[in-house]
């Protein structure tokens, strides 16, 4: 930011407090509430009384093109017509603390050390404040709203409820700091006795004058400061370390035009409260804004293309932070309904891919471009051919593991790529062309931390996986919350007993979705034994159980023979073929025939077959 875009000066504390009271200094709506506990305030007051620096206040000059909804600093009650000349970006806690304790004629509402709400008045022990052997902070007292200190039996220990009692006990109310009448009353109360007058003059000169003379360093950003810069500056200087979200900043911005973004977001989210949209329950307000921004920027680019703008001058499609901050209210209102419909269509699409449990949603981030694609493509995405293309793109993103880390750039490419592809372009989306899945990756997938692991879970459901005990389709068990999860086929206890390494038997190749009750019957027994147990528990034939086992892409004959090595290799190949089918492209077959599982896993983890290290998982 160029230096001329902000000013630096010092302003009297008293003037700043007057501006707060008059509403000339207010808070932008995105500022959080006031949260300082009273010991922090006492420390702040002590620092000012000793002329110690207490930091800088940063303001934003009002009247610029970037408007924010604003509110008074807590405790201030300016006229409803008051227009702020400046908004506080940094220094809210200090300004609020000083205003409430020094300029407000009502108890300060704050917290104690345990963050419990309390209220009271700040007083100064005049004698202790002037004692060089005392800590100035210890001289500042926080007294209950009644101005009486009582013990647990309700007996009054200290009473400062009248001015005469304040004079008598030589305690000064900080709310009277800028009120000269208190000193006059103190002098009259003591009959102008020399000792009392000396105390008063020393206290006035050594304590009160510090507040009258105190100047705050103030940095004020110019009114032409762009919204993105305001956001960045706020986060850099915010002493509480609180990140300002785009949603909060846009909420404050749109509120200046009487639009309640938070309420509108709640209304949008309510559109998918029904059980069939459960996969959307973790969609955040930022996810929603990203999808809206993708649509808005894509349409802006299309309009420029239609107008004949040169390629190099076309606006970019994007949904990074700066793109979202540039989203004006008109565009938000225009595209938000389409995005709501897009997310609902995304839930339907994912259901067709057998992804309907948020625990097994491969990438929550992929929902954003998926919703935007469906919103922009509209009816063009409803045909069977379009759905097949969309499914290929989706699974290439999952098994290519392309949506981890920073994803906004991929969003920007996917939206036009996939929509054009759906509408007849022969050019495959870059996510499809770039995606690769190596057969050895199956050996290193062990937990649902991986998107590909979750993707295999969905493929097993898609293949018709039925519970081995009940015969119920796994998708039905999930829908009715039957405690469905992925469990071992060759149990851990059996594998350990037979000398197999955990890196092998924990692979997704040896796992499948089963209900918790079925898994308890399996226990730690050999497959040959538990298949018999399952038939008995299900009151059906062994052939019936084995038929259900095959729906999990598993060979029951090899399980009945307790042949782990052959079973593991065969199932790895079947899973590999299913992944290739949904990606619409061959899997990189880097597996060495005849290699024992332990050796294959070690090679996969070290990238010995492909030359590319495979991500290790717990």
Secondary structure as UniProt FT lines:
FT   HELIX           3..5
FT   STRAND          6..12
FT   HELIX           13..22
FT   STRAND          25..28
FT   TURN            29..30
FT   HELIX           38..49
FT   TURN            50..51
FT   STRAND          56..61
FT   STRAND          70..71
FT   TURN            74..75
FT   TURN            80..81
FT   STRAND          86..90
FT   HELIX           92..102
FT   STRAND          108..111
FT   TURN            113..114
FT   STRAND          117..125
FT   HELIX           126..130
FT   TURN            132..133
FT   HELIX           136..139
FT   STRAND          140..144
FT   TURN            145..146
FT   STRAND          148..150
FT   TURN            152..153
FT   STRAND          156..159
FT   HELIX           163..169
FT   STRAND          171..173
FT   HELIX           174..176
FT   TURN            177..178
FT   HELIX           181..189
FT   TURN            190..192
FT   HELIX           194..203
FT   HELIX           204..208
FT   HELIX           209..213
FT   STRAND          215..221
FT   TURN            223..224
FT   HELIX           227..237
FT   TURN            239..240
FT   HELIX           246..255
FT   TURN            256..258
FT   HELIX           261..270
FT   TURN            271..272
FT   HELIX           275..280
FT   TURN            281..282
FT   HELIX           285..306
FT   TURN            307..308
FT   HELIX           311..313
FT   HELIX           321..325
FT   HELIX           329..352
FT   TURN            353..354
FT   HELIX           358..360
FT   HELIX           366..377
FT   HELIX           378..381
FT   HELIX           384..399
FT   TURN            400..401
FT   HELIX           408..422
FT   TURN            423..424
FT   HELIX           430..434
FT   TURN            439..440
FT   HELIX           441..444
FT   TURN            448..449
FT   HELIX           451..462
FT   TURN            463..464
FT   TURN            468..470
FT   HELIX           474..479
FT   TURN            480..481
FT   STRAND          484..488
FT   HELIX           492..497
FT   TURN            498..499
FT   HELIX           502..505
FT   HELIX           508..510
FT   STRAND          511..515
FT   HELIX           516..522
FT   TURN            523..524
FT   HELIX           527..538
FT   HELIX           542..550
FT   TURN            551..553
FT   HELIX           556..560
FT   TURN            561..562
FT   HELIX           564..583
FT   TURN            593..594
FT   HELIX           597..606
FT   TURN            607..610
//
